[in-house]
């Protein structure tokens, strides 16, 4: 069975419009998810990461033995690398 409008078969038009509406809704849902992920990365993840970087910086200024300093430097370097990755991901999400 088809859908006729003033003698024309508009079944394909109706099907296409329905698929377009479904795709548009799906895109809107996925866009909302991407926005939420971007917010989480730029705010939720970066806050504790910034705290770790700050605390590691403070600790590296205290009296630590060479082994502890080495560990602290590696931890600070890794936290800064992670911060850079999160920033890059957040920039792409915007």
PyMOL Python script that loads the backbone (N, CA, C, O; Angstrom):
from pymol import cmd

cmd.read_pdbstr("""\
ATOM      1  N   UNK A   1       0.843  -1.176   0.000  1.00  0.00           N
ATOM      2  CA  UNK A   1       0.000   0.000   0.000  1.00  0.00           C
ATOM      3  C   UNK A   1       0.890   1.242   0.000  1.00  0.00           C
ATOM      4  O   UNK A   1       1.912   1.295   0.685  1.00  0.00           O
ATOM      5  N   UNK A   2       0.496   2.195  -0.750  1.00  0.00           N
ATOM      6  CA  UNK A   2       1.223   3.442  -0.793  1.00  0.00           C
ATOM      7  C   UNK A   2       0.357   4.578  -0.297  1.00  0.00           C
ATOM      8  O   UNK A   2      -0.844   4.417  -0.079  1.00  0.00           O
ATOM      9  N   UNK A   3       0.977   5.713  -0.123  1.00  0.00           N
ATOM     10  CA  UNK A   3       0.255   6.910   0.298  1.00  0.00           C
ATOM     11  C   UNK A   3       0.128   7.819  -0.925  1.00  0.00           C
ATOM     12  O   UNK A   3       1.123   8.195  -1.545  1.00  0.00           O
ATOM     13  N   UNK A   4      -1.101   8.157  -1.252  1.00  0.00           N
ATOM     14  CA  UNK A   4      -1.343   8.988  -2.429  1.00  0.00           C
ATOM     15  C   UNK A   4      -1.853  10.360  -2.005  1.00  0.00           C
ATOM     16  O   UNK A   4      -2.662  10.483  -1.085  1.00  0.00           O
ATOM     17  N   UNK A   5      -1.367  11.379  -2.690  1.00  0.00           N
ATOM     18  CA  UNK A   5      -1.779  12.749  -2.420  1.00  0.00           C
ATOM     19  C   UNK A   5      -2.049  13.397  -3.771  1.00  0.00           C
ATOM     20  O   UNK A   5      -1.132  13.592  -4.568  1.00  0.00           O
ATOM     21  N   UNK A   6      -3.277  13.722  -4.016  1.00  0.00           N
ATOM     22  CA  UNK A   6      -3.717  14.321  -5.285  1.00  0.00           C
ATOM     23  C   UNK A   6      -3.133  13.549  -6.476  1.00  0.00           C
ATOM     24  O   UNK A   6      -2.578  14.132  -7.408  1.00  0.00           O
ATOM     25  N   UNK A   7      -3.277  12.232  -6.415  1.00  0.00           N
ATOM     26  CA  UNK A   7      -2.862  11.398  -7.524  1.00  0.00           C
ATOM     27  C   UNK A   7      -1.393  11.037  -7.578  1.00  0.00           C
ATOM     28  O   UNK A   7      -0.992  10.303  -8.481  1.00  0.00           O
ATOM     29  N   UNK A   8      -0.576  11.511  -6.668  1.00  0.00           N
ATOM     30  CA  UNK A   8       0.852  11.205  -6.667  1.00  0.00           C
ATOM     31  C   UNK A   8       1.171  10.259  -5.517  1.00  0.00           C
ATOM     32  O   UNK A   8       0.619  10.383  -4.424  1.00  0.00           O
ATOM     33  N   UNK A   9       2.058   9.321  -5.776  1.00  0.00           N
ATOM     34  CA  UNK A   9       2.500   8.382  -4.752  1.00  0.00           C
ATOM     35  C   UNK A   9       3.603   9.065  -3.937  1.00  0.00           C
ATOM     36  O   UNK A   9       4.708   9.283  -4.434  1.00  0.00           O
ATOM     37  N   UNK A  10       3.294   9.397  -2.692  1.00  0.00           N
ATOM     38  CA  UNK A  10       4.276  10.101  -1.841  1.00  0.00           C
ATOM     39  C   UNK A  10       4.841   9.175  -0.758  1.00  0.00           C
ATOM     40  O   UNK A  10       5.416   9.640   0.226  1.00  0.00           O
ATOM     41  N   UNK A  11       4.674   7.878  -0.945  1.00  0.00           N
ATOM     42  CA  UNK A  11       5.173   6.912   0.031  1.00  0.00           C
ATOM     43  C   UNK A  11       6.662   7.092   0.274  1.00  0.00           C
ATOM     44  O   UNK A  11       7.093   7.142   1.426  1.00  0.00           O
ATOM     45  N   UNK A  12       7.450   7.190  -0.773  1.00  0.00           N
ATOM     46  CA  UNK A  12       8.906   7.346  -0.629  1.00  0.00           C
ATOM     47  C   UNK A  12       9.235   8.639   0.095  1.00  0.00           C
ATOM     48  O   UNK A  12      10.139   8.667   0.931  1.00  0.00           O
ATOM     49  N   UNK A  13       8.525   9.696  -0.210  1.00  0.00           N
ATOM     50  CA  UNK A  13       8.749  10.985   0.459  1.00  0.00           C
ATOM     51  C   UNK A  13       8.474  10.864   1.965  1.00  0.00           C
ATOM     52  O   UNK A  13       9.245  11.370   2.780  1.00  0.00           O
ATOM     53  N   UNK A  14       7.397  10.205   2.322  1.00  0.00           N
ATOM     54  CA  UNK A  14       7.045  10.034   3.739  1.00  0.00           C
ATOM     55  C   UNK A  14       8.093   9.169   4.441  1.00  0.00           C
ATOM     56  O   UNK A  14       8.498   9.478   5.562  1.00  0.00           O
ATOM     57  N   UNK A  15       8.539   8.082   3.786  1.00  0.00           N
ATOM     58  CA  UNK A  15       9.571   7.217   4.370  1.00  0.00           C
ATOM     59  C   UNK A  15      10.882   7.975   4.564  1.00  0.00           C
ATOM     60  O   UNK A  15      11.536   7.857   5.600  1.00  0.00           O
ATOM     61  N   UNK A  16      11.250   8.749   3.556  1.00  0.00           N
ATOM     62  CA  UNK A  16      12.492   9.527   3.641  1.00  0.00           C
ATOM     63  C   UNK A  16      12.412  10.552   4.764  1.00  0.00           C
ATOM     64  O   UNK A  16      13.369  10.730   5.518  1.00  0.00           O
ATOM     65  N   UNK A  17      11.278  11.222   4.873  1.00  0.00           N
ATOM     66  CA  UNK A  17      11.099  12.212   5.929  1.00  0.00           C
ATOM     67  C   UNK A  17      11.168  11.544   7.306  1.00  0.00           C
ATOM     68  O   UNK A  17      11.752  12.106   8.232  1.00  0.00           O
ATOM     69  N   UNK A  18      10.593  10.379   7.448  1.00  0.00           N
ATOM     70  CA  UNK A  18      10.634   9.655   8.718  1.00  0.00           C
ATOM     71  C   UNK A  18      12.068   9.277   9.079  1.00  0.00           C
ATOM     72  O   UNK A  18      12.482   9.447  10.226  1.00  0.00           O
ATOM     73  N   UNK A  19      12.830   8.766   8.106  1.00  0.00           N
ATOM     74  CA  UNK A  19      14.234   8.415   8.360  1.00  0.00           C
ATOM     75  C   UNK A  19      15.050   9.649   8.705  1.00  0.00           C
ATOM     76  O   UNK A  19      15.923   9.592   9.572  1.00  0.00           O
ATOM     77  N   UNK A  20      14.779  10.762   8.040  1.00  0.00           N
ATOM     78  CA  UNK A  20      15.484  12.013   8.325  1.00  0.00           C
ATOM     79  C   UNK A  20      15.184  12.494   9.744  1.00  0.00           C
ATOM     80  O   UNK A  20      16.087  12.928  10.459  1.00  0.00           O
ATOM     81  N   UNK A  21      13.928  12.417  10.146  1.00  0.00           N
ATOM     82  CA  UNK A  21      13.564  12.812  11.507  1.00  0.00           C
ATOM     83  C   UNK A  21      14.247  11.921  12.542  1.00  0.00           C
ATOM     84  O   UNK A  21      14.724  12.410  13.566  1.00  0.00           O
ATOM     85  N   UNK A  22      14.295  10.608  12.275  1.00  0.00           N
ATOM     86  CA  UNK A  22      14.979   9.682  13.184  1.00  0.00           C
ATOM     87  C   UNK A  22      16.467  10.014  13.281  1.00  0.00           C
ATOM     88  O   UNK A  22      17.031  10.039  14.375  1.00  0.00           O
ATOM     89  N   UNK A  23      17.102  10.269  12.132  1.00  0.00           N
ATOM     90  CA  UNK A  23      18.535  10.593  12.115  1.00  0.00           C
ATOM     91  C   UNK A  23      18.799  11.908  12.841  1.00  0.00           C
ATOM     92  O   UNK A  23      19.783  12.030  13.571  1.00  0.00           O
ATOM     93  N   UNK A  24      17.929  12.888  12.644  1.00  0.00           N
ATOM     94  CA  UNK A  24      18.087  14.186  13.313  1.00  0.00           C
ATOM     95  C   UNK A  24      17.984  14.028  14.825  1.00  0.00           C
ATOM     96  O   UNK A  24      18.747  14.645  15.569  1.00  0.00           O
ATOM     97  N   UNK A  25      17.054  13.215  15.277  1.00  0.00           N
ATOM     98  CA  UNK A  25      16.900  12.966  16.719  1.00  0.00           C
ATOM     99  C   UNK A  25      18.131  12.260  17.279  1.00  0.00           C
ATOM    100  O   UNK A  25      18.606  12.595  18.364  1.00  0.00           O
ATOM    101  N   UNK A  26      18.638  11.291  16.540  1.00  0.00           N
ATOM    102  CA  UNK A  26      19.824  10.554  16.982  1.00  0.00           C
ATOM    103  C   UNK A  26      21.034  11.482  17.065  1.00  0.00           C
ATOM    104  O   UNK A  26      21.818  11.399  18.011  1.00  0.00           O
ATOM    105  N   UNK A  27      21.185  12.351  16.093  1.00  0.00           N
ATOM    106  CA  UNK A  27      22.297  13.313  16.105  1.00  0.00           C
ATOM    107  C   UNK A  27      22.185  14.243  17.307  1.00  0.00           C
ATOM    108  O   UNK A  27      23.191  14.546  17.949  1.00  0.00           O
ATOM    109  N   UNK A  28      20.984  14.696  17.616  1.00  0.00           N
ATOM    110  CA  UNK A  28      20.787  15.588  18.760  1.00  0.00           C
ATOM    111  C   UNK A  28      21.167  14.894  20.062  1.00  0.00           C
ATOM    112  O   UNK A  28      21.797  15.505  20.927  1.00  0.00           O
ATOM    113  N   UNK A  29      20.793  13.627  20.212  1.00  0.00           N
ATOM    114  CA  UNK A  29      21.132  12.867  21.426  1.00  0.00           C
ATOM    115  C   UNK A  29      22.649  12.710  21.532  1.00  0.00           C
ATOM    116  O   UNK A  29      23.224  12.909  22.602  1.00  0.00           O
ATOM    117  N   UNK A  30      23.291  12.355  20.428  1.00  0.00           N
ATOM    118  CA  UNK A  30      24.744  12.164  20.445  1.00  0.00           C
ATOM    119  C   UNK A  30      25.471  13.485  20.678  1.00  0.00           C
ATOM    120  O   UNK A  30      26.505  13.506  21.346  1.00  0.00           O
ATOM    121  N   UNK A  31      24.955  14.573  20.146  1.00  0.00           N
ATOM    122  CA  UNK A  31      25.557  15.885  20.368  1.00  0.00           C
ATOM    123  C   UNK A  31      25.477  16.263  21.845  1.00  0.00           C
ATOM    124  O   UNK A  31      26.428  16.812  22.402  1.00  0.00           O
ATOM    125  N   UNK A  32      24.337  15.968  22.480  1.00  0.00           N
ATOM    126  CA  UNK A  32      24.193  16.231  23.911  1.00  0.00           C
ATOM    127  C   UNK A  32      25.201  15.417  24.722  1.00  0.00           C
ATOM    128  O   UNK A  32      25.786  15.920  25.681  1.00  0.00           O
ATOM    129  N   UNK A  33      25.399  14.157  24.331  1.00  0.00           N
ATOM    130  CA  UNK A  33      26.372  13.312  25.029  1.00  0.00           C
ATOM    131  C   UNK A  33      27.786  13.864  24.872  1.00  0.00           C
ATOM    132  O   UNK A  33      28.556  13.893  25.832  1.00  0.00           O
ATOM    133  N   UNK A  34      28.127  14.302  23.658  1.00  0.00           N
ATOM    134  CA  UNK A  34      29.454  14.882  23.432  1.00  0.00           C
ATOM    135  C   UNK A  34      29.657  16.150  24.263  1.00  0.00           C
ATOM    136  O   UNK A  34      30.738  16.377  24.805  1.00  0.00           O
ATOM    137  N   UNK A  35      28.623  16.962  24.359  1.00  0.00           N
ATOM    138  CA  UNK A  35      28.716  18.179  25.178  1.00  0.00           C
ATOM    139  C   UNK A  35      28.938  17.826  26.642  1.00  0.00           C
ATOM    140  O   UNK A  35      29.729  18.467  27.333  1.00  0.00           O
ATOM    141  N   UNK A  36      28.235  16.803  27.108  1.00  0.00           N
ATOM    142  CA  UNK A  36      28.398  16.369  28.500  1.00  0.00           C
ATOM    143  C   UNK A  36      29.802  15.829  28.749  1.00  0.00           C
ATOM    144  O   UNK A  36      30.409  16.117  29.781  1.00  0.00           O
ATOM    145  N   UNK A  37      30.315  15.049  27.808  1.00  0.00           N
ATOM    146  CA  UNK A  37      31.677  14.527  27.931  1.00  0.00           C
ATOM    147  C   UNK A  37      32.683  15.673  27.930  1.00  0.00           C
ATOM    148  O   UNK A  37      33.622  15.674  28.727  1.00  0.00           O
ATOM    149  N   UNK A  38      32.497  16.641  27.048  1.00  0.00           N
ATOM    150  CA  UNK A  38      33.390  17.799  27.010  1.00  0.00           C
ATOM    151  C   UNK A  38      33.385  18.560  28.311  1.00  0.00           C
ATOM    152  O   UNK A  38      34.438  18.982  28.788  1.00  0.00           O
ATOM    153  N   UNK A  39      32.195  18.746  28.904  1.00  0.00           N
ATOM    154  CA  UNK A  39      32.098  19.440  30.189  1.00  0.00           C
ATOM    155  C   UNK A  39      32.817  18.647  31.269  1.00  0.00           C
ATOM    156  O   UNK A  39      33.569  19.212  32.063  1.00  0.00           O
ATOM    157  N   UNK A  40      32.586  17.336  31.299  1.00  0.00           N
ATOM    158  CA  UNK A  40      33.216  16.510  32.322  1.00  0.00           C
ATOM    159  C   UNK A  40      34.733  16.564  32.210  1.00  0.00           C
ATOM    160  O   UNK A  40      35.434  16.647  33.219  1.00  0.00           O
ATOM    161  N   UNK A  41      35.234  16.515  30.982  1.00  0.00           N
ATOM    162  CA  UNK A  41      36.678  16.539  30.799  1.00  0.00           C
ATOM    163  C   UNK A  41      37.262  17.877  31.202  1.00  0.00           C
ATOM    164  O   UNK A  41      38.328  17.938  31.815  1.00  0.00           O
ATOM    165  N   UNK A  42      36.563  18.953  30.859  1.00  0.00           N
ATOM    166  CA  UNK A  42      37.140  20.264  31.129  1.00  0.00           C
ATOM    167  C   UNK A  42      36.939  20.707  32.567  1.00  0.00           C
ATOM    168  O   UNK A  42      37.679  21.570  33.039  1.00  0.00           O
ATOM    169  N   UNK A  43      35.979  20.160  33.277  1.00  0.00           N
ATOM    170  CA  UNK A  43      35.724  20.604  34.638  1.00  0.00           C
ATOM    171  C   UNK A  43      35.867  19.491  35.675  1.00  0.00           C
ATOM    172  O   UNK A  43      36.611  19.641  36.645  1.00  0.00           O
ATOM    173  N   UNK A  44      35.182  18.411  35.485  1.00  0.00           N
ATOM    174  CA  UNK A  44      35.155  17.347  36.487  1.00  0.00           C
ATOM    175  C   UNK A  44      36.505  16.656  36.597  1.00  0.00           C
ATOM    176  O   UNK A  44      36.973  16.394  37.705  1.00  0.00           O
ATOM    177  N   UNK A  45      37.135  16.356  35.471  1.00  0.00           N
ATOM    178  CA  UNK A  45      38.423  15.652  35.496  1.00  0.00           C
ATOM    179  C   UNK A  45      39.576  16.605  35.794  1.00  0.00           C
ATOM    180  O   UNK A  45      40.485  16.264  36.550  1.00  0.00           O
ATOM    181  N   UNK A  46      39.540  17.783  35.208  1.00  0.00           N
ATOM    182  CA  UNK A  46      40.682  18.680  35.338  1.00  0.00           C
ATOM    183  C   UNK A  46      40.833  19.256  36.746  1.00  0.00           C
ATOM    184  O   UNK A  46      41.950  19.594  37.137  1.00  0.00           O
ATOM    185  N   UNK A  47      39.759  19.379  37.519  1.00  0.00           N
ATOM    186  CA  UNK A  47      39.878  19.941  38.871  1.00  0.00           C
ATOM    187  C   UNK A  47      40.771  19.059  39.752  1.00  0.00           C
ATOM    188  O   UNK A  47      41.744  19.562  40.313  1.00  0.00           O
ATOM    189  N   UNK A  48      40.473  17.766  39.891  1.00  0.00           N
ATOM    190  CA  UNK A  48      41.376  16.964  40.723  1.00  0.00           C
ATOM    191  C   UNK A  48      42.765  16.831  40.107  1.00  0.00           C
ATOM    192  O   UNK A  48      43.758  16.714  40.826  1.00  0.00           O
ATOM    193  N   UNK A  49      42.835  16.849  38.777  1.00  0.00           N
ATOM    194  CA  UNK A  49      44.140  16.780  38.127  1.00  0.00           C
ATOM    195  C   UNK A  49      44.968  18.023  38.445  1.00  0.00           C
ATOM    196  O   UNK A  49      46.167  17.925  38.706  1.00  0.00           O
ATOM    197  N   UNK A  50      44.331  19.183  38.421  1.00  0.00           N
ATOM    198  CA  UNK A  50      45.032  20.422  38.783  1.00  0.00           C
ATOM    199  C   UNK A  50      45.487  20.371  40.241  1.00  0.00           C
ATOM    200  O   UNK A  50      46.566  20.858  40.576  1.00  0.00           O
ATOM    201  N   UNK A  51      44.665  19.784  41.101  1.00  0.00           N
ATOM    202  CA  UNK A  51      45.052  19.635  42.507  1.00  0.00           C
ATOM    203  C   UNK A  51      46.286  18.750  42.640  1.00  0.00           C
ATOM    204  O   UNK A  51      47.199  19.059  43.406  1.00  0.00           O
ATOM    205  N   UNK A  52      46.311  17.647  41.891  1.00  0.00           N
ATOM    206  CA  UNK A  52      47.471  16.750  41.930  1.00  0.00           C
ATOM    207  C   UNK A  52      48.725  17.477  41.458  1.00  0.00           C
ATOM    208  O   UNK A  52      49.786  17.353  42.070  1.00  0.00           O
ATOM    209  N   UNK A  53      48.604  18.226  40.380  1.00  0.00           N
ATOM    210  CA  UNK A  53      49.754  18.972  39.850  1.00  0.00           C
ATOM    211  C   UNK A  53      50.240  19.983  40.892  1.00  0.00           C
ATOM    212  O   UNK A  53      51.442  20.114  41.124  1.00  0.00           O
ATOM    213  N   UNK A  54      49.301  20.693  41.514  1.00  0.00           N
ATOM    214  CA  UNK A  54      49.684  21.677  42.532  1.00  0.00           C
ATOM    215  C   UNK A  54      50.350  21.037  43.738  1.00  0.00           C
ATOM    216  O   UNK A  54      51.376  21.517  44.219  1.00  0.00           O
ATOM    217  N   UNK A  55      49.764  19.953  44.221  1.00  0.00           N
ATOM    218  CA  UNK A  55      50.344  19.260  45.383  1.00  0.00           C
ATOM    219  C   UNK A  55      51.714  18.672  45.056  1.00  0.00           C
ATOM    220  O   UNK A  55      52.626  18.731  45.881  1.00  0.00           O
ATOM    221  N   UNK A  56      51.863  18.114  43.875  1.00  0.00           N
ATOM    222  CA  UNK A  56      53.165  17.568  43.481  1.00  0.00           C
ATOM    223  C   UNK A  56      54.205  18.679  43.383  1.00  0.00           C
ATOM    224  O   UNK A  56      55.363  18.488  43.754  1.00  0.00           O
ATOM    225  N   UNK A  57      53.790  19.829  42.888  1.00  0.00           N
ATOM    226  CA  UNK A  57      54.707  20.972  42.823  1.00  0.00           C
ATOM    227  C   UNK A  57      55.149  21.426  44.199  1.00  0.00           C
ATOM    228  O   UNK A  57      56.321  21.737  44.411  1.00  0.00           O
ATOM    229  N   UNK A  58      54.209  21.465  45.138  1.00  0.00           N
ATOM    230  CA  UNK A  58      54.541  21.853  46.515  1.00  0.00           C
ATOM    231  C   UNK A  58      55.472  20.817  47.142  1.00  0.00           C
ATOM    232  O   UNK A  58      56.471  21.166  47.772  1.00  0.00           O
ATOM    233  N   UNK A  59      55.134  19.542  46.963  1.00  0.00           N
ATOM    234  CA  UNK A  59      55.962  18.486  47.560  1.00  0.00           C
ATOM    235  C   UNK A  59      57.368  18.459  46.985  1.00  0.00           C
ATOM    236  O   UNK A  59      58.325  18.134  47.687  1.00  0.00           O
ATOM    237  N   UNK A  60      57.494  18.801  45.703  1.00  0.00           N
ATOM    238  CA  UNK A  60      58.827  18.777  45.096  1.00  0.00           C
ATOM    239  C   UNK A  60      59.735  19.860  45.674  1.00  0.00           C
ATOM    240  O   UNK A  60      60.954  19.798  45.511  1.00  0.00           O
ATOM    241  N   UNK A  61      59.149  20.853  46.349  1.00  0.00           N
ATOM    242  CA  UNK A  61      59.930  21.921  46.966  1.00  0.00           C
ATOM    243  C   UNK A  61      60.336  21.583  48.405  1.00  0.00           C
ATOM    244  O   UNK A  61      61.084  22.335  49.030  1.00  0.00           O
ATOM    245  N   UNK A  62      59.855  20.475  48.922  1.00  0.00           N
ATOM    246  CA  UNK A  62      60.192  20.095  50.297  1.00  0.00           C
ATOM    247  C   UNK A  62      61.463  19.261  50.312  1.00  0.00           C
ATOM    248  O   UNK A  62      62.012  18.915  49.266  1.00  0.00           O
ATOM    249  N   UNK A  63      61.913  18.951  51.503  1.00  0.00           N
ATOM    250  CA  UNK A  63      63.125  18.133  51.658  1.00  0.00           C
ATOM    251  C   UNK A  63      62.806  16.666  51.385  1.00  0.00           C
ATOM    252  O   UNK A  63      62.259  15.960  52.233  1.00  0.00           O
ATOM    253  N   UNK A  64      63.152  16.239  50.210  1.00  0.00           N
ATOM    254  CA  UNK A  64      62.947  14.849  49.819  1.00  0.00           C
ATOM    255  C   UNK A  64      64.300  14.248  49.459  1.00  0.00           C
ATOM    256  O   UNK A  64      65.202  14.944  48.993  1.00  0.00           O
ATOM    257  N   UNK A  65      64.423  12.955  49.683  1.00  0.00           N
ATOM    258  CA  UNK A  65      65.667  12.324  49.242  1.00  0.00           C
ATOM    259  C   UNK A  65      65.617  12.162  47.719  1.00  0.00           C
ATOM    260  O   UNK A  65      64.583  12.414  47.100  1.00  0.00           O
ATOM    261  N   UNK A  66      66.704  11.752  47.136  1.00  0.00           N
ATOM    262  CA  UNK A  66      66.803  11.694  45.678  1.00  0.00           C
ATOM    263  C   UNK A  66      65.768  10.745  45.059  1.00  0.00           C
ATOM    264  O   UNK A  66      65.204  11.043  44.006  1.00  0.00           O
ATOM    265  N   UNK A  67      65.526   9.634  45.698  1.00  0.00           N
ATOM    266  CA  UNK A  67      64.549   8.671  45.204  1.00  0.00           C
ATOM    267  C   UNK A  67      63.137   9.270  45.222  1.00  0.00           C
ATOM    268  O   UNK A  67      62.375   9.120  44.267  1.00  0.00           O
ATOM    269  N   UNK A  68      62.809   9.943  46.312  1.00  0.00           N
ATOM    270  CA  UNK A  68      61.492  10.576  46.424  1.00  0.00           C
ATOM    271  C   UNK A  68      61.344  11.707  45.405  1.00  0.00           C
ATOM    272  O   UNK A  68      60.284  11.867  44.800  1.00  0.00           O
ATOM    273  N   UNK A  69      62.416  12.494  45.218  1.00  0.00           N
ATOM    274  CA  UNK A  69      62.372  13.570  44.225  1.00  0.00           C
ATOM    275  C   UNK A  69      62.151  13.014  42.822  1.00  0.00           C
ATOM    276  O   UNK A  69      61.389  13.578  42.037  1.00  0.00           O
ATOM    277  N   UNK A  70      62.815  11.914  42.516  1.00  0.00           N
ATOM    278  CA  UNK A  70      62.662  11.293  41.206  1.00  0.00           C
ATOM    279  C   UNK A  70      61.217  10.839  40.994  1.00  0.00           C
ATOM    280  O   UNK A  70      60.638  11.059  39.931  1.00  0.00           O
ATOM    281  N   UNK A  71      60.649  10.211  42.007  1.00  0.00           N
ATOM    282  CA  UNK A  71      59.261   9.760  41.927  1.00  0.00           C
ATOM    283  C   UNK A  71      58.329  10.961  41.757  1.00  0.00           C
ATOM    284  O   UNK A  71      57.403  10.928  40.948  1.00  0.00           O
ATOM    285  N   UNK A  72      58.584  12.012  42.524  1.00  0.00           N
ATOM    286  CA  UNK A  72      57.733  13.209  42.467  1.00  0.00           C
ATOM    287  C   UNK A  72      57.815  13.871  41.094  1.00  0.00           C
ATOM    288  O   UNK A  72      56.798  14.303  40.551  1.00  0.00           O
ATOM    289  N   UNK A  73      59.020  13.950  40.533  1.00  0.00           N
ATOM    290  CA  UNK A  73      59.182  14.540  39.204  1.00  0.00           C
ATOM    291  C   UNK A  73      58.442  13.728  38.142  1.00  0.00           C
ATOM    292  O   UNK A  73      57.812  14.291  37.246  1.00  0.00           O
ATOM    293  N   UNK A  74      58.521  12.411  38.249  1.00  0.00           N
ATOM    294  CA  UNK A  74      57.815  11.549  37.289  1.00  0.00           C
ATOM    295  C   UNK A  74      56.305  11.691  37.449  1.00  0.00           C
ATOM    296  O   UNK A  74      55.578  11.723  36.457  1.00  0.00           O
ATOM    297  N   UNK A  75      55.831  11.776  38.684  1.00  0.00           N
ATOM    298  CA  UNK A  75      54.405  11.948  38.932  1.00  0.00           C
ATOM    299  C   UNK A  75      53.932  13.289  38.378  1.00  0.00           C
ATOM    300  O   UNK A  75      52.888  13.353  37.729  1.00  0.00           O
ATOM    301  N   UNK A  76      54.678  14.348  38.624  1.00  0.00           N
ATOM    302  CA  UNK A  76      54.322  15.670  38.119  1.00  0.00           C
ATOM    303  C   UNK A  76      54.338  15.694  36.591  1.00  0.00           C
ATOM    304  O   UNK A  76      53.439  16.255  35.965  1.00  0.00           O
ATOM    305  N   UNK A  77      55.349  15.094  36.004  1.00  0.00           N
ATOM    306  CA  UNK A  77      55.437  15.030  34.545  1.00  0.00           C
ATOM    307  C   UNK A  77      54.247  14.265  33.954  1.00  0.00           C
ATOM    308  O   UNK A  77      53.670  14.692  32.954  1.00  0.00           O
ATOM    309  N   UNK A  78      53.887  13.147  34.566  1.00  0.00           N
ATOM    310  CA  UNK A  78      52.750  12.354  34.082  1.00  0.00           C
ATOM    311  C   UNK A  78      51.439  13.115  34.232  1.00  0.00           C
ATOM    312  O   UNK A  78      50.587  13.066  33.344  1.00  0.00           O
ATOM    313  N   UNK A  79      51.272  13.815  35.346  1.00  0.00           N
ATOM    314  CA  UNK A  79      50.051  14.601  35.563  1.00  0.00           C
ATOM    315  C   UNK A  79      49.951  15.726  34.530  1.00  0.00           C
ATOM    316  O   UNK A  79      48.866  16.002  34.018  1.00  0.00           O
ATOM    317  N   UNK A  80      51.067  16.367  34.224  1.00  0.00           N
ATOM    318  CA  UNK A  80      51.063  17.436  33.219  1.00  0.00           C
ATOM    319  C   UNK A  80      50.760  16.885  31.831  1.00  0.00           C
ATOM    320  O   UNK A  80      50.053  17.526  31.053  1.00  0.00           O
ATOM    321  N   UNK A  81      51.290  15.695  31.511  1.00  0.00           N
ATOM    322  CA  UNK A  81      50.980  15.063  30.232  1.00  0.00           C
ATOM    323  C   UNK A  81      49.490  14.745  30.142  1.00  0.00           C
ATOM    324  O   UNK A  81      48.859  14.982  29.112  1.00  0.00           O
ATOM    325  N   UNK A  82      48.938  14.212  31.217  1.00  0.00           N
ATOM    326  CA  UNK A  82      47.511  13.897  31.248  1.00  0.00           C
ATOM    327  C   UNK A  82      46.679  15.163  31.105  1.00  0.00           C
ATOM    328  O   UNK A  82      45.667  15.162  30.404  1.00  0.00           O
ATOM    329  N   UNK A  83      47.089  16.229  31.755  1.00  0.00           N
ATOM    330  CA  UNK A  83      46.386  17.503  31.647  1.00  0.00           C
ATOM    331  C   UNK A  83      46.384  17.988  30.197  1.00  0.00           C
ATOM    332  O   UNK A  83      45.368  18.487  29.713  1.00  0.00           O
ATOM    333  N   UNK A  84      47.497  17.847  29.514  1.00  0.00           N
ATOM    334  CA  UNK A  84      47.591  18.254  28.109  1.00  0.00           C
ATOM    335  C   UNK A  84      46.639  17.428  27.241  1.00  0.00           C
ATOM    336  O   UNK A  84      45.959  17.972  26.371  1.00  0.00           O
ATOM    337  N   UNK A  85      46.593  16.118  27.480  1.00  0.00           N
ATOM    338  CA  UNK A  85      45.705  15.248  26.706  1.00  0.00           C
ATOM    339  C   UNK A  85      44.244  15.628  26.939  1.00  0.00           C
ATOM    340  O   UNK A  85      43.456  15.690  25.994  1.00  0.00           O
ATOM    341  N   UNK A  86      43.884  15.882  28.199  1.00  0.00           N
ATOM    342  CA  UNK A  86      42.506  16.266  28.519  1.00  0.00           C
ATOM    343  C   UNK A  86      42.164  17.589  27.842  1.00  0.00           C
ATOM    344  O   UNK A  86      41.059  17.749  27.321  1.00  0.00           O
ATOM    345  N   UNK A  87      43.089  18.529  27.843  1.00  0.00           N
ATOM    346  CA  UNK A  87      42.851  19.810  27.161  1.00  0.00           C
ATOM    347  C   UNK A  87      42.624  19.616  25.667  1.00  0.00           C
ATOM    348  O   UNK A  87      41.717  20.213  25.087  1.00  0.00           O
ATOM    349  N   UNK A  88      43.453  18.777  25.050  1.00  0.00           N
ATOM    350  CA  UNK A  88      43.310  18.527  23.609  1.00  0.00           C
ATOM    351  C   UNK A  88      41.965  17.884  23.291  1.00  0.00           C
ATOM    352  O   UNK A  88      41.316  18.254  22.313  1.00  0.00           O
ATOM    353  N   UNK A  89      41.549  16.934  24.103  1.00  0.00           N
ATOM    354  CA  UNK A  89      40.256  16.297  23.898  1.00  0.00           C
ATOM    355  C   UNK A  89      39.131  17.302  24.090  1.00  0.00           C
ATOM    356  O   UNK A  89      38.181  17.335  23.308  1.00  0.00           O
ATOM    357  N   UNK A  90      39.241  18.120  25.128  1.00  0.00           N
ATOM    358  CA  UNK A  90      38.220  19.134  25.388  1.00  0.00           C
ATOM    359  C   UNK A  90      38.128  20.130  24.249  1.00  0.00           C
ATOM    360  O   UNK A  90      37.029  20.544  23.878  1.00  0.00           O
ATOM    361  N   UNK A  91      39.273  20.525  23.682  1.00  0.00           N
ATOM    362  CA  UNK A  91      39.276  21.456  22.560  1.00  0.00           C
ATOM    363  C   UNK A  91      38.562  20.859  21.341  1.00  0.00           C
ATOM    364  O   UNK A  91      37.854  21.565  20.622  1.00  0.00           O
ATOM    365  N   UNK A  92      38.754  19.564  21.118  1.00  0.00           N
ATOM    366  CA  UNK A  92      38.097  18.911  19.986  1.00  0.00           C
ATOM    367  C   UNK A  92      36.597  18.767  20.220  1.00  0.00           C
ATOM    368  O   UNK A  92      35.819  18.754  19.266  1.00  0.00           O
ATOM    369  N   UNK A  93      36.188  18.660  21.474  1.00  0.00           N
ATOM    370  CA  UNK A  93      34.773  18.495  21.791  1.00  0.00           C
ATOM    371  C   UNK A  93      34.010  19.814  21.634  1.00  0.00           C
ATOM    372  O   UNK A  93      32.790  19.803  21.476  1.00  0.00           O
ATOM    373  N   UNK A  94      34.716  20.945  21.677  1.00  0.00           N
ATOM    374  CA  UNK A  94      34.046  22.257  21.552  1.00  0.00           C
ATOM    375  C   UNK A  94      33.687  22.580  20.147  1.00  0.00           C
ATOM    376  O   UNK A  94      33.122  23.642  19.882  1.00  0.00           O
TER     377      UNK A  94
END
""", "prot")
cmd.dss("prot")
cmd.show_as("cartoon", "prot")
cmd.util.cbc("prot")
cmd.orient("prot")
